[in-house]
Amino acid sequence: MISEETVLDFASSFDSVWSLELLLVLKRSPDRHWEANELIRELRSSQVVVAGALANLMAAGLVVKHEHGQYQYQTRADRMEELINELEKIYDTKPALVVRAVVSTSNRKLKLLSDAFRLKE
């Protein structure tokens, strides 16, 4: 079994909660090929948010895009599958904990960026 700390570290690698939600939607129907518009409706989100989340998940090797523009959940490693399964369990039982892990990392990145542009006295 993977520790909760390891799972939360993994959760912190997501750029947004939308990306996490999208991954879990795709994972729940691993054989299904989804159109982008279907995912937008399913998540009740926008085209921009879903497109960004899909791009990030594809770059991470968790989603594939088929030739007709359909998307599907896919992992190539058993360890990654196990990690995602544990993340889903924790998210189902302790959603606020997982959201904090995702958001706190995004906030740290934003602070680093803003600090880089802050004028020094």
MIDO-974830 format. One record per atom (N, C-alpha, C, O): x, y, z; residue number from 1; atom name. Coordinates in steps of 0.2 Angstrom, whole numbers, plus 5000, padded with zeros to 4 digits. Layout:
// MIDO-974830
+------+------+------+-----+------+
|   c1 |   c2 |   c3 |   n | atom |
+------+------+------+-----+------+
|    X |    Y |    Z | NUM |   CA |
...
+------+------+------+-----+------+
// end
This chain:
// MIDO-974830
+------+------+------+-----+------+
|   c1 |   c2 |   c3 |   n | atom |
+------+------+------+-----+------+
| 5004 | 4994 | 5000 |   1 |    N |
| 5000 | 5000 | 5000 |   1 |   CA |
| 5004 | 5006 | 5000 |   1 |    C |
| 5010 | 5006 | 5003 |   1 |    O |
| 5002 | 5011 | 4997 |   2 |    N |
| 5006 | 5018 | 4996 |   2 |   CA |
| 5004 | 5022 | 5002 |   2 |    C |
| 4998 | 5022 | 5003 |   2 |    O |
| 5008 | 5026 | 5005 |   3 |    N |
| 5007 | 5030 | 5010 |   3 |   CA |
| 5003 | 5036 | 5008 |   3 |    C |
| 5003 | 5038 | 5002 |   3 |    O |
| 4999 | 5039 | 5013 |   4 |    N |
| 4995 | 5045 | 5011 |   4 |   CA |
| 4999 | 5050 | 5009 |   4 |    C |
| 4998 | 5054 | 5005 |   4 |    O |
| 5005 | 5051 | 5013 |   5 |    N |
| 5010 | 5056 | 5011 |   5 |   CA |
| 5012 | 5056 | 5004 |   5 |    C |
| 5013 | 5061 | 5000 |   5 |    O |
| 5014 | 5050 | 5002 |   6 |    N |
| 5016 | 5049 | 4995 |   6 |   CA |
| 5010 | 5051 | 4990 |   6 |    C |
| 5011 | 5054 | 4985 |   6 |    O |
| 5004 | 5049 | 4991 |   7 |    N |
| 4998 | 5050 | 4987 |   7 |   CA |
| 4997 | 5058 | 4987 |   7 |    C |
| 4996 | 5061 | 4982 |   7 |    O |
| 4998 | 5061 | 4993 |   8 |    N |
| 4997 | 5069 | 4993 |   8 |   CA |
| 5003 | 5072 | 4989 |   8 |    C |
| 5001 | 5077 | 4986 |   8 |    O |
| 5009 | 5069 | 4989 |   9 |    N |
| 5014 | 5072 | 4985 |   9 |   CA |
| 5012 | 5072 | 4978 |   9 |    C |
| 5014 | 5076 | 4974 |   9 |    O |
| 5010 | 5066 | 4976 |  10 |    N |
| 5007 | 5065 | 4969 |  10 |   CA |
| 5002 | 5070 | 4967 |  10 |    C |
| 5002 | 5073 | 4962 |  10 |    O |
| 4997 | 5071 | 4972 |  11 |    N |
| 4992 | 5076 | 4971 |  11 |   CA |
| 4994 | 5083 | 4969 |  11 |    C |
| 4991 | 5087 | 4966 |  11 |    O |
| 5000 | 5084 | 4973 |  12 |    N |
| 5002 | 5091 | 4972 |  12 |   CA |
| 5006 | 5092 | 4965 |  12 |    C |
| 5007 | 5098 | 4964 |  12 |    O |
| 5006 | 5087 | 4961 |  13 |    N |
| 5009 | 5088 | 4955 |  13 |   CA |
| 5004 | 5090 | 4950 |  13 |    C |
| 5006 | 5092 | 4944 |  13 |    O |
| 4998 | 5090 | 4952 |  14 |    N |
| 4992 | 5092 | 4947 |  14 |   CA |
| 4992 | 5100 | 4947 |  14 |    C |
| 4993 | 5103 | 4952 |  14 |    O |
| 4991 | 5103 | 4941 |  15 |    N |
| 4991 | 5110 | 4941 |  15 |   CA |
| 4985 | 5113 | 4943 |  15 |    C |
| 4985 | 5119 | 4945 |  15 |    O |
| 4979 | 5109 | 4944 |  16 |    N |
| 4973 | 5112 | 4946 |  16 |   CA |
| 4969 | 5106 | 4948 |  16 |    C |
| 4970 | 5100 | 4946 |  16 |    O |
| 4963 | 5107 | 4952 |  17 |    N |
| 4959 | 5102 | 4954 |  17 |   CA |
| 4955 | 5100 | 4948 |  17 |    C |
| 4953 | 5094 | 4947 |  17 |    O |
| 4954 | 5104 | 4943 |  18 |    N |
| 4951 | 5102 | 4936 |  18 |   CA |
| 4954 | 5097 | 4933 |  18 |    C |
| 4951 | 5092 | 4931 |  18 |    O |
| 4961 | 5097 | 4933 |  19 |    N |
| 4965 | 5091 | 4930 |  19 |   CA |
| 4964 | 5085 | 4934 |  19 |    C |
| 4963 | 5080 | 4931 |  19 |    O |
| 4964 | 5085 | 4940 |  20 |    N |
| 4962 | 5079 | 4944 |  20 |   CA |
| 4955 | 5077 | 4943 |  20 |    C |
| 4954 | 5071 | 4942 |  20 |    O |
| 4950 | 5081 | 4943 |  21 |    N |
| 4943 | 5079 | 4942 |  21 |   CA |
| 4943 | 5076 | 4935 |  21 |    C |
| 4940 | 5071 | 4934 |  21 |    O |
| 4946 | 5079 | 4930 |  22 |    N |
| 4946 | 5076 | 4923 |  22 |   CA |
| 4949 | 5069 | 4923 |  22 |    C |
| 4946 | 5065 | 4920 |  22 |    O |
| 4955 | 5068 | 4926 |  23 |    N |
| 4958 | 5062 | 4926 |  23 |   CA |
| 4953 | 5056 | 4929 |  23 |    C |
| 4953 | 5051 | 4927 |  23 |    O |
| 4950 | 5058 | 4935 |  24 |    N |
| 4946 | 5053 | 4938 |  24 |   CA |
| 4939 | 5052 | 4934 |  24 |    C |
| 4937 | 5046 | 4934 |  24 |    O |
| 4937 | 5057 | 4930 |  25 |    N |
| 4931 | 5055 | 4925 |  25 |   CA |
| 4933 | 5050 | 4920 |  25 |    C |
| 4930 | 5045 | 4919 |  25 |    O |
| 4939 | 5051 | 4917 |  26 |    N |
| 4942 | 5047 | 4912 |  26 |   CA |
| 4943 | 5040 | 4915 |  26 |    C |
| 4942 | 5035 | 4912 |  26 |    O |
| 4946 | 5040 | 4921 |  27 |    N |
| 4948 | 5034 | 4924 |  27 |   CA |
| 4942 | 5029 | 4925 |  27 |    C |
| 4942 | 5023 | 4925 |  27 |    O |
| 4936 | 5032 | 4927 |  28 |    N |
| 4930 | 5028 | 4929 |  28 |   CA |
| 4927 | 5025 | 4923 |  28 |    C |
| 4924 | 5020 | 4924 |  28 |    O |
| 4929 | 5027 | 4917 |  29 |    N |
| 4927 | 5023 | 4911 |  29 |   CA |
| 4933 | 5022 | 4906 |  29 |    C |
| 4934 | 5025 | 4901 |  29 |    O |
| 4938 | 5018 | 4908 |  30 |    N |
| 4944 | 5017 | 4905 |  30 |   CA |
| 4944 | 5015 | 4897 |  30 |    C |
| 4948 | 5016 | 4894 |  30 |    O |
| 4938 | 5012 | 4896 |  31 |    N |
| 4938 | 5009 | 4889 |  31 |   CA |
| 4934 | 5014 | 4884 |  31 |    C |
| 4934 | 5014 | 4878 |  31 |    O |
| 4931 | 5020 | 4887 |  32 |    N |
| 4928 | 5025 | 4883 |  32 |   CA |
| 4932 | 5030 | 4880 |  32 |    C |
| 4937 | 5032 | 4883 |  32 |    O |
| 4930 | 5031 | 4874 |  33 |    N |
| 4934 | 5037 | 4870 |  33 |   CA |
| 4929 | 5043 | 4871 |  33 |    C |
| 4923 | 5043 | 4869 |  33 |    O |
| 4932 | 5048 | 4874 |  34 |    N |
| 4928 | 5054 | 4875 |  34 |   CA |
| 4929 | 5060 | 4870 |  34 |    C |
| 4935 | 5061 | 4869 |  34 |    O |
| 4924 | 5063 | 4868 |  35 |    N |
| 4925 | 5069 | 4864 |  35 |   CA |
| 4926 | 5075 | 4869 |  35 |    C |
| 4924 | 5075 | 4875 |  35 |    O |
| 4929 | 5080 | 4867 |  36 |    N |
| 4931 | 5086 | 4872 |  36 |   CA |
| 4924 | 5089 | 4874 |  36 |    C |
| 4924 | 5091 | 4880 |  36 |    O |
| 4920 | 5090 | 4870 |  37 |    N |
| 4913 | 5093 | 4872 |  37 |   CA |
| 4910 | 5089 | 4877 |  37 |    C |
| 4906 | 5091 | 4882 |  37 |    O |
| 4910 | 5082 | 4877 |  38 |    N |
| 4907 | 5078 | 4882 |  38 |   CA |
| 4911 | 5079 | 4889 |  38 |    C |
| 4907 | 5079 | 4894 |  38 |    O |
| 4917 | 5080 | 4889 |  39 |    N |
| 4921 | 5081 | 4895 |  39 |   CA |
| 4919 | 5088 | 4898 |  39 |    C |
| 4919 | 5089 | 4904 |  39 |    O |
| 4918 | 5093 | 4893 |  40 |    N |
| 4916 | 5099 | 4896 |  40 |   CA |
| 4909 | 5099 | 4899 |  40 |    C |
| 4908 | 5102 | 4905 |  40 |    O |
| 4905 | 5095 | 4896 |  41 |    N |
| 4898 | 5094 | 4899 |  41 |   CA |
| 4899 | 5091 | 4906 |  41 |    C |
| 4896 | 5092 | 4911 |  41 |    O |
| 4902 | 5085 | 4906 |  42 |    N |
| 4903 | 5081 | 4912 |  42 |   CA |
| 4906 | 5085 | 4918 |  42 |    C |
| 4904 | 5084 | 4923 |  42 |    O |
| 4911 | 5089 | 4916 |  43 |    N |
| 4914 | 5093 | 4922 |  43 |   CA |
| 4910 | 5099 | 4923 |  43 |    C |
| 4912 | 5103 | 4928 |  43 |    O |
| 4906 | 5101 | 4919 |  44 |    N |
| 4902 | 5108 | 4919 |  44 |   CA |
| 4908 | 5113 | 4919 |  44 |    C |
| 4908 | 5117 | 4924 |  44 |    O |
| 4912 | 5113 | 4915 |  45 |    N |
| 4918 | 5117 | 4914 |  45 |   CA |
| 4918 | 5121 | 4908 |  45 |    C |
| 4913 | 5121 | 4904 |  45 |    O |
| 4923 | 5124 | 4906 |  46 |    N |
| 4924 | 5128 | 4900 |  46 |   CA |
| 4929 | 5124 | 4895 |  46 |    C |
| 4933 | 5120 | 4897 |  46 |    O |
| 4929 | 5126 | 4889 |  47 |    N |
| 4933 | 5123 | 4884 |  47 |   CA |
| 4941 | 5125 | 4886 |  47 |    C |
| 4945 | 5120 | 4885 |  47 |    O |
| 4942 | 5131 | 4888 |  48 |    N |
| 4949 | 5133 | 4890 |  48 |   CA |
| 4952 | 5128 | 4896 |  48 |    C |
| 4957 | 5126 | 4895 |  48 |    O |
| 4948 | 5127 | 4901 |  49 |    N |
| 4950 | 5123 | 4907 |  49 |   CA |
| 4951 | 5116 | 4905 |  49 |    C |
| 4956 | 5113 | 4906 |  49 |    O |
| 4946 | 5113 | 4901 |  50 |    N |
| 4947 | 5106 | 4899 |  50 |   CA |
| 4952 | 5105 | 4894 |  50 |    C |
| 4956 | 5100 | 4895 |  50 |    O |
| 4953 | 5110 | 4890 |  51 |    N |
| 4959 | 5109 | 4885 |  51 |   CA |
| 4966 | 5109 | 4889 |  51 |    C |
| 4970 | 5105 | 4887 |  51 |    O |
| 4966 | 5114 | 4893 |  52 |    N |
| 4972 | 5114 | 4897 |  52 |   CA |
| 4974 | 5108 | 4901 |  52 |    C |
| 4979 | 5106 | 4902 |  52 |    O |
| 4968 | 5106 | 4904 |  53 |    N |
| 4969 | 5100 | 4909 |  53 |   CA |
| 4971 | 5094 | 4904 |  53 |    C |
| 4975 | 5089 | 4906 |  53 |    O |
| 4968 | 5093 | 4898 |  54 |    N |
| 4969 | 5087 | 4894 |  54 |   CA |
| 4977 | 5088 | 4892 |  54 |    C |
| 4980 | 5083 | 4891 |  54 |    O |
| 4979 | 5094 | 4890 |  55 |    N |
| 4986 | 5094 | 4888 |  55 |   CA |
| 4991 | 5092 | 4893 |  55 |    C |
| 4996 | 5089 | 4892 |  55 |    O |
| 4989 | 5094 | 4900 |  56 |    N |
| 4994 | 5092 | 4905 |  56 |   CA |
| 4993 | 5085 | 4906 |  56 |    C |
| 4999 | 5082 | 4908 |  56 |    O |
| 4988 | 5082 | 4906 |  57 |    N |
| 4987 | 5075 | 4907 |  57 |   CA |
| 4990 | 5071 | 4902 |  57 |    C |
| 4993 | 5065 | 4903 |  57 |    O |
| 4990 | 5073 | 4895 |  58 |    N |
| 4993 | 5070 | 4890 |  58 |   CA |
| 5001 | 5070 | 4891 |  58 |    C |
| 5004 | 5065 | 4890 |  58 |    O |
| 5003 | 5076 | 4893 |  59 |    N |
| 5010 | 5077 | 4894 |  59 |   CA |
| 5013 | 5072 | 4899 |  59 |    C |
| 5019 | 5070 | 4899 |  59 |    O |
| 5009 | 5071 | 4904 |  60 |    N |
| 5011 | 5066 | 4910 |  60 |   CA |
| 5010 | 5059 | 4908 |  60 |    C |
| 5012 | 5055 | 4912 |  60 |    O |
| 5007 | 5058 | 4902 |  61 |    N |
| 5006 | 5051 | 4900 |  61 |   CA |
| 5000 | 5047 | 4903 |  61 |    C |
| 5000 | 5041 | 4904 |  61 |    O |
| 4995 | 5051 | 4905 |  62 |    N |
| 4990 | 5048 | 4909 |  62 |   CA |
| 4983 | 5048 | 4904 |  62 |    C |
| 4979 | 5045 | 4906 |  62 |    O |
| 4984 | 5052 | 4899 |  63 |    N |
| 4978 | 5052 | 4894 |  63 |   CA |
| 4981 | 5052 | 4887 |  63 |    C |
| 4986 | 5054 | 4885 |  63 |    O |
| 4978 | 5048 | 4882 |  64 |    N |
| 4980 | 5048 | 4875 |  64 |   CA |
| 4974 | 5051 | 4871 |  64 |    C |
| 4968 | 5051 | 4873 |  64 |    O |
| 4976 | 5054 | 4866 |  65 |    N |
| 4972 | 5057 | 4861 |  65 |   CA |
| 4972 | 5053 | 4855 |  65 |    C |
| 4977 | 5051 | 4852 |  65 |    O |
| 4966 | 5050 | 4853 |  66 |    N |
| 4966 | 5046 | 4847 |  66 |   CA |
| 4965 | 5050 | 4841 |  66 |    C |
| 4964 | 5056 | 4841 |  66 |    O |
| 4966 | 5047 | 4835 |  67 |    N |
| 4966 | 5051 | 4829 |  67 |   CA |
| 4960 | 5055 | 4827 |  67 |    C |
| 4960 | 5059 | 4823 |  67 |    O |
| 4954 | 5053 | 4830 |  68 |    N |
| 4948 | 5056 | 4828 |  68 |   CA |
| 4946 | 5062 | 4834 |  68 |    C |
| 4941 | 5064 | 4834 |  68 |    O |
| 4952 | 5063 | 4838 |  69 |    N |
| 4951 | 5069 | 4843 |  69 |   CA |
| 4947 | 5067 | 4849 |  69 |    C |
| 4945 | 5071 | 4853 |  69 |    O |
| 4947 | 5060 | 4850 |  70 |    N |
| 4944 | 5058 | 4856 |  70 |   CA |
| 4950 | 5056 | 4861 |  70 |    C |
| 4955 | 5054 | 4860 |  70 |    O |
| 4948 | 5057 | 4868 |  71 |    N |
| 4952 | 5056 | 4873 |  71 |   CA |
| 4951 | 5050 | 4877 |  71 |    C |
| 4945 | 5048 | 4878 |  71 |    O |
| 4956 | 5047 | 4880 |  72 |    N |
| 4955 | 5041 | 4884 |  72 |   CA |
| 4960 | 5040 | 4889 |  72 |    C |
| 4966 | 5042 | 4888 |  72 |    O |
| 4958 | 5038 | 4895 |  73 |    N |
| 4963 | 5037 | 4901 |  73 |   CA |
| 4967 | 5031 | 4899 |  73 |    C |
| 4965 | 5026 | 4896 |  73 |    O |
| 4974 | 5032 | 4901 |  74 |    N |
| 4979 | 5026 | 4899 |  74 |   CA |
| 4985 | 5028 | 4903 |  74 |    C |
| 4988 | 5033 | 4903 |  74 |    O |
| 4987 | 5023 | 4907 |  75 |    N |
| 4993 | 5023 | 4911 |  75 |   CA |
| 4997 | 5017 | 4908 |  75 |    C |
| 4994 | 5012 | 4906 |  75 |    O |
| 5004 | 5018 | 4908 |  76 |    N |
| 5008 | 5012 | 4906 |  76 |   CA |
| 5012 | 5009 | 4911 |  76 |    C |
| 5015 | 5004 | 4910 |  76 |    O |
| 5011 | 5011 | 4917 |  77 |    N |
| 5014 | 5008 | 4923 |  77 |   CA |
| 5009 | 5006 | 4928 |  77 |    C |
| 5005 | 5009 | 4930 |  77 |    O |
| 5010 | 5000 | 4931 |  78 |    N |
| 5006 | 4997 | 4936 |  78 |   CA |
| 5007 | 5002 | 4943 |  78 |    C |
| 5002 | 5003 | 4946 |  78 |    O |
| 5013 | 5004 | 4944 |  79 |    N |
| 5014 | 5008 | 4950 |  79 |   CA |
| 5010 | 5015 | 4949 |  79 |    C |
| 5007 | 5017 | 4954 |  79 |    O |
| 5010 | 5018 | 4943 |  80 |    N |
| 5006 | 5024 | 4942 |  80 |   CA |
| 4998 | 5022 | 4943 |  80 |    C |
| 4995 | 5026 | 4946 |  80 |    O |
| 4996 | 5017 | 4941 |  81 |    N |
| 4989 | 5015 | 4941 |  81 |   CA |
| 4987 | 5014 | 4949 |  81 |    C |
| 4982 | 5016 | 4951 |  81 |    O |
| 4992 | 5011 | 4953 |  82 |    N |
| 4991 | 5010 | 4960 |  82 |   CA |
| 4991 | 5017 | 4963 |  82 |    C |
| 4986 | 5018 | 4968 |  82 |    O |
| 4995 | 5021 | 4961 |  83 |    N |
| 4995 | 5028 | 4964 |  83 |   CA |
| 4989 | 5032 | 4963 |  83 |    C |
| 4986 | 5035 | 4967 |  83 |    O |
| 4986 | 5031 | 4957 |  84 |    N |
| 4980 | 5035 | 4955 |  84 |   CA |
| 4974 | 5032 | 4959 |  84 |    C |
| 4969 | 5035 | 4961 |  84 |    O |
| 4974 | 5025 | 4959 |  85 |    N |
| 4969 | 5022 | 4963 |  85 |   CA |
| 4968 | 5024 | 4970 |  85 |    C |
| 4963 | 5026 | 4973 |  85 |    O |
| 4974 | 5025 | 4973 |  86 |    N |
| 4975 | 5027 | 4980 |  86 |   CA |
| 4973 | 5034 | 4981 |  86 |    C |
| 4969 | 5037 | 4985 |  86 |    O |
| 4975 | 5038 | 4976 |  87 |    N |
| 4972 | 5045 | 4976 |  87 |   CA |
| 4965 | 5046 | 4975 |  87 |    C |
| 4962 | 5050 | 4979 |  87 |    O |
| 4962 | 5042 | 4971 |  88 |    N |
| 4955 | 5042 | 4970 |  88 |   CA |
| 4951 | 5040 | 4977 |  88 |    C |
| 4946 | 5043 | 4979 |  88 |    O |
| 4954 | 5035 | 4981 |  89 |    N |
| 4951 | 5033 | 4987 |  89 |   CA |
| 4951 | 5039 | 4992 |  89 |    C |
| 4947 | 5041 | 4996 |  89 |    O |
| 4957 | 5042 | 4993 |  90 |    N |
| 4958 | 5048 | 4997 |  90 |   CA |
| 4954 | 5054 | 4995 |  90 |    C |
| 4951 | 5057 | 5000 |  90 |    O |
| 4953 | 5055 | 4989 |  91 |    N |
| 4949 | 5061 | 4987 |  91 |   CA |
| 4942 | 5059 | 4988 |  91 |    C |
| 4938 | 5064 | 4990 |  91 |    O |
| 4940 | 5053 | 4988 |  92 |    N |
| 4933 | 5051 | 4989 |  92 |   CA |
| 4931 | 5052 | 4997 |  92 |    C |
| 4926 | 5054 | 4999 |  92 |    O |
| 4936 | 5051 | 5001 |  93 |    N |
| 4935 | 5051 | 5008 |  93 |   CA |
| 4937 | 5057 | 5011 |  93 |    C |
| 4934 | 5060 | 5016 |  93 |    O |
| 4942 | 5061 | 5009 |  94 |    N |
| 4945 | 5067 | 5012 |  94 |   CA |
| 4946 | 5072 | 5006 |  94 |    C |
| 4952 | 5074 | 5005 |  94 |    O |
| 4941 | 5074 | 5003 |  95 |    N |
| 4942 | 5079 | 4997 |  95 |   CA |
| 4946 | 5085 | 4999 |  95 |    C |
| 4950 | 5087 | 4995 |  95 |    O |
| 4945 | 5088 | 5004 |  96 |    N |
| 4948 | 5094 | 5006 |  96 |   CA |
| 4955 | 5093 | 5007 |  96 |    C |
| 4959 | 5098 | 5005 |  96 |    O |
| 4957 | 5088 | 5010 |  97 |    N |
| 4965 | 5086 | 5010 |  97 |   CA |
| 4968 | 5086 | 5004 |  97 |    C |
| 4974 | 5089 | 5003 |  97 |    O |
| 4965 | 5083 | 4999 |  98 |    N |
| 4968 | 5083 | 4992 |  98 |   CA |
| 4968 | 5089 | 4989 |  98 |    C |
| 4973 | 5091 | 4985 |  98 |    O |
| 4962 | 5093 | 4989 |  99 |    N |
| 4962 | 5100 | 4986 |  99 |   CA |
| 4967 | 5104 | 4989 |  99 |    C |
| 4970 | 5108 | 4985 |  99 |    O |
| 4968 | 5104 | 4996 | 100 |    N |
| 4973 | 5108 | 4999 | 100 |   CA |
| 4980 | 5106 | 4996 | 100 |    C |
| 4984 | 5111 | 4995 | 100 |    O |
| 4982 | 5100 | 4995 | 101 |    N |
| 4988 | 5098 | 4992 | 101 |   CA |
| 4989 | 5101 | 4985 | 101 |    C |
| 4994 | 5103 | 4983 | 101 |    O |
| 4984 | 5101 | 4981 | 102 |    N |
| 4984 | 5103 | 4974 | 102 |   CA |
| 4985 | 5111 | 4974 | 102 |    C |
| 4989 | 5114 | 4971 | 102 |    O |
| 4981 | 5114 | 4978 | 103 |    N |
| 4980 | 5122 | 4978 | 103 |   CA |
| 4986 | 5125 | 4981 | 103 |    C |
| 4989 | 5130 | 4979 | 103 |    O |
| 4989 | 5121 | 4987 | 104 |    N |
| 4995 | 5124 | 4990 | 104 |   CA |
| 5001 | 5124 | 4986 | 104 |    C |
| 5005 | 5129 | 4986 | 104 |    O |
| 5002 | 5119 | 4981 | 105 |    N |
| 5007 | 5119 | 4977 | 105 |   CA |
| 5006 | 5125 | 4971 | 105 |    C |
| 5011 | 5128 | 4970 | 105 |    O |
| 5000 | 5126 | 4969 | 106 |    N |
| 4999 | 5131 | 4964 | 106 |   CA |
| 5000 | 5138 | 4967 | 106 |    C |
| 5003 | 5142 | 4964 | 106 |    O |
| 4998 | 5139 | 4973 | 107 |    N |
| 5000 | 5145 | 4977 | 107 |   CA |
| 5007 | 5146 | 4978 | 107 |    C |
| 5009 | 5152 | 4977 | 107 |    O |
| 5011 | 5141 | 4979 | 108 |    N |
| 5018 | 5142 | 4980 | 108 |   CA |
| 5021 | 5144 | 4973 | 108 |    C |
| 5026 | 5148 | 4973 | 108 |    O |
| 5019 | 5141 | 4968 | 109 |    N |
| 5022 | 5142 | 4961 | 109 |   CA |
| 5020 | 5150 | 4960 | 109 |    C |
| 5025 | 5153 | 4957 | 109 |    O |
| 5014 | 5152 | 4961 | 110 |    N |
| 5012 | 5159 | 4960 | 110 |   CA |
| 5016 | 5163 | 4964 | 110 |    C |
| 5018 | 5169 | 4961 | 110 |    O |
| 5018 | 5162 | 4970 | 111 |    N |
| 5022 | 5166 | 4974 | 111 |   CA |
| 5029 | 5167 | 4972 | 111 |    C |
| 5032 | 5172 | 4972 | 111 |    O |
| 5032 | 5161 | 4970 | 112 |    N |
| 5038 | 5161 | 4967 | 112 |   CA |
| 5039 | 5166 | 4961 | 112 |    C |
| 5043 | 5169 | 4960 | 112 |    O |
| 5034 | 5165 | 4957 | 113 |    N |
| 5033 | 5169 | 4951 | 113 |   CA |
| 5033 | 5177 | 4952 | 113 |    C |
| 5036 | 5181 | 4950 | 113 |    O |
| 5028 | 5178 | 4957 | 114 |    N |
| 5027 | 5185 | 4959 | 114 |   CA |
| 5034 | 5188 | 4962 | 114 |    C |
| 5035 | 5194 | 4961 | 114 |    O |
| 5037 | 5184 | 4966 | 115 |    N |
| 5043 | 5186 | 4970 | 115 |   CA |
| 5049 | 5187 | 4965 | 115 |    C |
| 5053 | 5192 | 4966 | 115 |    O |
| 5049 | 5184 | 4959 | 116 |    N |
| 5054 | 5185 | 4954 | 116 |   CA |
| 5053 | 5191 | 4951 | 116 |    C |
| 5058 | 5194 | 4948 | 116 |    O |
| 5047 | 5194 | 4951 | 117 |    N |
| 5046 | 5201 | 4947 | 117 |   CA |
| 5046 | 5206 | 4952 | 117 |    C |
| 5045 | 5212 | 4950 | 117 |    O |
| 5046 | 5205 | 4959 | 118 |    N |
| 5046 | 5210 | 4964 | 118 |   CA |
| 5052 | 5215 | 4963 | 118 |    C |
| 5057 | 5212 | 4963 | 118 |    O |
| 5051 | 5221 | 4963 | 119 |    N |
| 5056 | 5226 | 4963 | 119 |   CA |
| 5060 | 5226 | 4970 | 119 |    C |
| 5056 | 5226 | 4975 | 119 |    O |
| 5066 | 5225 | 4970 | 120 |    N |
| 5070 | 5226 | 4976 | 120 |   CA |
| 5071 | 5233 | 4978 | 120 |    C |
| 5073 | 5237 | 4973 | 120 |    O |
| 5071 | 5234 | 4984 | 121 |    N |
| 5072 | 5241 | 4986 | 121 |   CA |
| 5080 | 5243 | 4987 | 121 |    C |
| 5082 | 5248 | 4989 | 121 |    O |
+------+------+------+-----+------+
// end
